[in-house]
Amino acid sequence: MNTSTDWNLQGSYFEACNCETACPCVWLQPPTEGNCKLLVAWHIDKGHLNDETLDELNVALACFAPGNMKEGNWEAALYIDERANDAQFKAVTEIFSGKHGGHPALLMSFVTGIWGIKKVKIDFRIQGNKRELTIPDIADMTVKSIQGIKGSESTIDNPPLCVVTSHPSVVARSTRYEFHDYDKAWKFSDRNSYYSPFVYQP
């Protein structure tokens, strides 16, 4: 692993899974349905790997964990914005596969099986407290935040396991979740979601 590479990503992220709200996996507890069917989306506002600019690209990850997520054995598929040129595609693949260290490397240390890596059209949309992801013929996900007792968004900060460590996670709930690829067919709603800004770096 090359942890001395010059890279940085920052932007917005959200995720949804099949757990009840709020997902117990971030507390290293078993998933509420015994396994985790996770879909994560990132929009890179500003990013680079060495001299390669990665601004405004979208990335998504579908992930299946057969049991408690802390035990590993995750399987995953990576989706990269079709607007990425060959060099950007390579850079994003390397960062999100954990080759250059940082939090992506920690997350990928749980993955033992890769379904595939594809360049696809990815739409990532933010509107107020709603986040939407569309990958035509593959994924469709919409989530909305949950209001806290004090009137603002509910958040979780510094759990033992999470996709983003740089910012507190806003607790949300999915209104739509569909994923169809690699012989998987996941469809549910009214389940757990988180979103926040993110910063990844070595």
Disulfide bonds with the S-S distance in Angstrom:
none
